[in-house]
């Protein structure tokens, strides 16, 4: 169903709705970090409010048998049910701005929708990395069962690379052979852009040779911390009931109130596929 049929009282035309939705999607793609390395499960449908998550506490070898006579099932340690919350941000399109754009033949200024989409994208990444205590949803930085590595001082060249090697080795020992992605705070990301001692190459370039699914920064990770993840849907994914969309909420004092929203939850199936980089106290 198109937006004109869905929201017949909206003042926007079909073309204006398309421009708004294109603006929202473009801004979300620019801002989102977690989706750059997470597999997507869905969209599941607007009525889906919960999702099951099978958790595997350890990685196991497969069976070894001459005739394959015994069953070797991959079985989760436990199954939990996760609530899929709504992530949203509201904005206003003013009646006079819409009228002026149409009268003068100008494009409709959709900066407010772009700002709403950026805020919604930040909320998604905050949910992915920090979770939500209100909905009992763990994030990559705080899930129980994750690995941890106390990092050294990245002000000294070479320490960041050494820490990544150690964290990667911890993941390998748990059976997670990669590929890997790394996300750090903006403060740590800046420190990666220095020449690795003894070479003419930036330290981040050496790290990218080990972390082949990408090295990223996110403002939702605070201080001097980060996380390395063994990627793949067998380890974790992002369950989406409704992907980024816009909705008309109604008229408010002659102006139009709209919303950018999505419904999503992170499913961490193997917590041991995550290693956080933490500061020493």
N, C-alpha and C positions, 0 to 999 in steps of 0.2 A: 504494500500500500504506500503510495507516494504521500509526501507531506501535505499537499493540498487537500487530499481526501481525509487524511488523519487529523489535520488541524484546520477545519474549514473557517474558523473564526480568526485565524492568523492574518495579519495584514500583508504578509510576504507573498510574492508571486512564486511560480514554480522555478523560474531562473534564480530568483533571490534565495530561495531555499537551497538550491544547488550550490550557489556561491558560498552560503553560510556553512553547509556541510563540508565542502571542499576546504574551506578555511580551517575548520575544526580538525579534520583528518590530517591536513598538512602540518598544523602546529603540533598535534600529538606526536606525529612521526619525528619531528625535530627534537622534541623534549624527552621522549621515553628512553630510558636506559635499559631497564630490565628486559624489555622485549627484544633487545639486540642479541641476547644469547639464550633466552628462554624459549622452549617449544610452547606452542599454543594448543590448548584443548578446547574446542568449541568453534563458533558460538553455540551454546546449548539451548537457547530460547529464553524469552523474557520472563517466563513464569518459573524458571528454575532458581530456587533460593538456597539449596544445599547441594553438596557434592561429596562423594566418598573419597577417601584417600587411603591407599594401602601403603603402610610404612614397613620398610625393610631395614632392620637394625644392623645387618652385616651382609657382606657379599660372600657368596658360596661358589665353590667349583661345581661344574656339571658332573654327571655320572661317567664312569669309565668301566665298560663291561664288554665282554666279547660278543654277546648276543643282544645286549640291551634289554635284558629280561626284567630288570627292576625299574620301578618308576622313580624319577628324580624331578619332583615338582619344585618349581620356584614358588615359594609361599611367603606371604607377608607375615611379619611378627605380630601385627595388629592392624585393624581397620578403624578409622575415625571418620566422623562426619563433620564437614566444614561448612559454615555459613558463608554464603556469597553476598557480601554487602553491596550497596549502591555507592559509588563514588561520583560526586557531582559538584558543579559550581554554577550558580545562576548569574544572569546578566540582563541588562535592559537595553532595548532598542527604542529610541525616542521617536515619537510620532512626527515631530517637526524635522528631524534628521532624515526620516524616510521620505517625507513629502518634498524636502529640498532636493534630495538626490534625484527623485523622479522629475521634478520640475525643471531642473538644470541639466538633466541627462547625465548626471554624474554616477560613478559606481557607489553603491551603498557601503558606507564605512563599517566594516565588520571587526574592528579592533577589539571590541568588547567580547565577541565570541572567541577570538584568538586568545585573549587573556584568560577567559574561562577554561578553554581547552588546555592551556599551559598549566593552570592551577590543578586541573583534574589529572593531568599527566604526572605532576609532582606527587599528588596523592597516591597514584598507583605505585610509583617507585617507592614511596615511603612505606606502603603496605608490603611490597616485595622485600625490602631490605630490613625494615624495623617491625613489621607485623602490626597487629592490633590486639591489645589486651582486652578491649571491650568485646571483641568477637572471638577471643581465644584463638587468634590466628598467628602462628609464629612467623618470623621473618628470617632471612638469611643470616642476619647478624646476631640473632638471639635464640635460634631453634635449639632445643635440647638434643644432645647426641652429636653436635657438630664437632669438628676438630678445631683446635686453636693453636696459634703460633705467636709467641711474644716477639715482636719485631725489634730490631736494633734501631740505632739512630740513622735515619736516611739522609741526614745532613752530610754524612761522610759517604763519598762516592764508593759504589760497590756494595754497600750494605743492603740496598733495596733488592738487587739481583740475588744476593746470597739468601735473603729472607724468602724470596719467591721460590728459589730452589728447595729450601728446607720445607716450606709449606707444600710444595708439589710432591716432595718425597713422602710426606705424611699421607697425602691422598693416595699415592701409588701403593704404599704399604697396606692400605685398606682395600685395595683391589680396584681403585678408580684410575684407569689408565688415560683418561682424558677423552677428547680435548678439553681444555680449560679456558675459563674466562676470569678476568680479574676486574674488580671495581673498587676504587679507593676514594677517599675524600679529596676535595679539590686541593687541600693543603699538601697531601702526599703526592698527588698527581703532578703538581708543580715541581716537586723535588726529583721526579723521574727525568726531568728534562735538563740533565747535566751530562757532561762527557764522562763515560765510564773510565775509571782510572786505568792507565796502561793502554788505552785505545783512542781512536778518534771518533767513536760512535756513541750516540746518546744511550744512556742506560735503559731507557724505555724500549729501544730497538732490540737490545739483547733480551729483554723480558718478553717481548712479542714473539721471539723465536721459541719460547717455552709455552707461552700462553696464547695459543693460536686462534682461539675464539674471541679474542679482543681484550684490550686494556682500556678501561673506561673510568670516568669520574662521575660522581653524583653528589649534589648538594645535600641529599638526605642522609648521607654518611657524615657524621660529625667528627671533629678532632683529627687525630692522626691514626686512622684505622681504615680497614678495608676487608675484602673477602675474595677468596679464590674458590671457584666452583668447577667441579667436573660436570660438564653440560650433557644434555641428552634427556629425553622424556622418561627414561627409566630411572633417572635421579630426581627430576623435578619438572614441573610445567606450570603454566598459568592457565587456570580454568576460567573461561569467559562465558557468562550467560548472555550478556548483551555487550557488544563492542561499542566504541565511542559513537555517540549519536547526540542529536539535539532534539529538544522538545519545546513546544509553545505551552506556557503555563497559564496564560490569560492576560487580560488588560489590567494595568495598574495605573490609575490616575491618567488615563488616556494614552499611556505608553505600553509597550509590549514586553512582558516578562518571559524570558526563555531560560533554558537549562541545557548545559552540556553534561552528559552522564555516561557511565558504563557500570557493569556489574561483573566483578572479577575477584578471584581468590588464588593465592599461591598454594600449590600442592608440593610439599617436600616429601618425597618418597624414600630417599636415602639421606638422612642427615649427615652421615659420614662422608658424603660427597662434597661437603662444604668445610672450608677451613678459613676461619676469620684471622685477620692480622690485627693484633691488639697491642696497645701500649703497655709497657711495664709501669707498675704503680710506684 
